[in-house]
Amino acid sequence: MARLRAGKRRNKRTKMVLPVRVGIMKGDGTQESHVLHTLDANETGVKLGGFRGELKVGDVIDIHYRTARAKFKVAWVRALENSPEKHLGAACMEPEKNIWTVSFPRETDQYEEKD
């Protein structure tokens, strides 16, 4: 039987670079919009690149790809060395939506432990 180590993703991510628009609700009720790109994704999460603003873990963002959109929760933010750019990981809060218009393979990630 396979077990997952705590804090690691359950399904393998697929490398794909797609342009997306990310909407961030600010504290004063206004919304910021950023154009970013995916680095990899699966049906439950995404890794984004090209972010230059301020976000913290737990913030809710809207990701728009083509005509589809879904809410995601920021899982981590990592600043790149010698660059103003940041990468961020986000988990989908609407698992019934697949905004990427692709079907993902059902493979386990390398983080899964085999018995």
ZIQUIVEN-V666917 format. One record per run of one state. SS is the DSSP state (H for helix, E for strand, L for the rest). FROM is the first residue (numbers start at 0). TO is the last residue. Records with the same first field share a line. If there is no record, write none. Layout:
SS: FROM-TO + FROM-TO
//
This chain:
L: 0-1 + 4-9 + 11-12 + 15-17 + 25-29 + 41-43 + 51-58 + 65-66 + 79-84 + 92-106 + 108-110 + 113-114
E: 2-3 + 10-10 + 13-14 + 18-24 + 30-40 + 44-50 + 59-64 + 67-78 + 85-91 + 107-107 + 111-112
//
